[in-house]
Amino acid sequence: MTTQEGLGALGLGTAARHDRARFLDLLGDSHTGLGRYEAAIEAYREAAQGFEADGAPCSRALCLFKIADSYMSLHEPWHALGYLEVCLPLLRKLGLVRHFSLAQDQLAACRAELAQAHLPGEGRDGQRPSPQATRAAGSPQATKVAGSPQRPK
C-alpha cells in the first residue's frame, strides 16, 4: 500500500494533497525570496498541479502567475508568456482584480521584452510570433498548460 492509498483509506487523501500543494506554494515563495527562481518555478508547478487536482482554481491561478513572475525575474519572457496567457482569464473569471491587473502589467512587460529581442518570426513592430516560431522558440504556449509546461534542460 502506498502512502497516498493509506491516506485515502483514512479519508485524508484530498486534505493531504491540498496541504502538500499549499506547502509547495509556500516553498516557492521562500525560494523566490531567496532569489532561487528556478527552484521556485518547480515548487509552484507542482503546487499548481496539486491545486488543479483538488479543484482549487484560485490557488492554481495564483501559482501560474507566480511562475510567470519567476520567469520574468530570470529574464525569460518567452517562458512567462504562456503562463500569463493562461492565468489572465482565470484571474478575471475568479474576480481577482489586483492580481489580474498585475498579470496584465507583466504581460505588457513580457511582450515589450520579446519585441526588443526580435524572436524568430516576430515582426519589428512587436507583433507576436507565429505559432510555428513560438514552438521553435520553446515557449510554453506550444505545450498544453495544465499548470506545468516543461522548461528545456
N, C-alpha and C positions, 0 to 999 in steps of 0.2 A: 504494500500500500504506500503510495506517495504521500508527501506532506499535504499537497493540495487535496487529495482524496480524503485524508484524515481530517483536515479542516472542514471539508464539505460534510463529512459524516457528523461532525459536531455542530453543523449549522453555521460555521464560521467562514465558509468559502468566500462569499461576497464581501463580508466585512474585512476579512484578512486581505483580499485583493485590493479593496479600497484603501486600507491602511498602508499597504505596500506602495500603491500609486501616490498617496499623499506623502509618504516618506521620500520617494524618488523625486517628487516635485520639490520638496524642501532641500533635498540633497543637491538638486540642480541649482537652487537659489544659493546655497552655500558655495558651490563651485563657481558660480557667476561672481559672487562677492570676492572670491579669491583670484579672479581673472583666469580661471581654468575653464574656458568656454567650450572646449571640445568635450570635456568630462560632463559639463552641464548639459550639453546637447544630448548626450547619450542618456543621462538620467531623465531629462524632460521627454525624450522619445518613449522610453519605457513607461513613464508616468502617463503620457497621453494615450498609449495603448491600453493601459490599465483602466483609465477613466472612460475610454470608449467602451471597453468590455463591460464596465459597471453601469453604463448608461448615464454618465455624468458629463453632459456636453459643455457645461460652463467651465469646469476644470480642464477638460480636454482643449477647449478653445484657448484658454489662457496658457496652457503648456505649448501649444503650437505658436502662439505669439512670442513666448519666451525663447523658443528655438530660433525663430526668425531674428529676434533681437540679439541672440548669441552669435548667429552667423554674421550679422551686421558688425558686431564687435570684432569679429575675426576678419572683417573687410572682405566678406564673401557674399555679396548681394545676390549672385546667381543662385545660391542655395536658399537664401532668405525669401526670395520672390515667391516660390511655390507655397511656402508655409503661410505667408501673408495673404495670398490669394485664397487659401483655404480657410484661414481663421476669420477674415473680414466678414464674410456673410454669416458665419456662426455668431460672431460678436454682435452684429446688427440684430440678428434674429433673437438673441438672448437679451437684448436691451442693455448690453454692457457699453454704455455710451463713452465713458472715459477711455476704456481700452480700444474701442472702435476708432476713436479719434487718434489715439497713439499709433494704432496699426496703420491708419491712413497716412499719417506723417512718415512712418517707417517705409511704407510702400513708395511714397513720393521720393524719399531719400534713396531708396534702393534703385528705383528707376533712373534717378539722376546719376547715381554712381555707375550704373550699367551703361547709360548713354555716354558718359565720359570714357568708358572703357572701350566702346565701339566693338562689342562682341560680334562674332561671325553672324552674318545675316541681319545685323541691326543697322538701320539707316543712320546717317549723320544727324538727322533731326530728332533722334532719341526714340524712334519707333521701336516697338517691341520686336524681338526676333521672331522669325518664323518658327513653327513647331519643329521643323527639321533641325534648324540651328539650335533651338533650345535643347533638344535631345542630344545633339552633338556636344553641346557645352556642358552636359551633365546636370542640368537643372532638375530639381525635384518635381517640376511640372511634368517631366517625362515619366515619372513614377507615380503609381496610384498612391495618393496621400491618405493614409489611414492613421496618421499620427507618426509615421516612421519612414519617410523616404530615406534611402541609404546614401551616405556620403561616400565618395570614391576613396579608396585606401591609398 
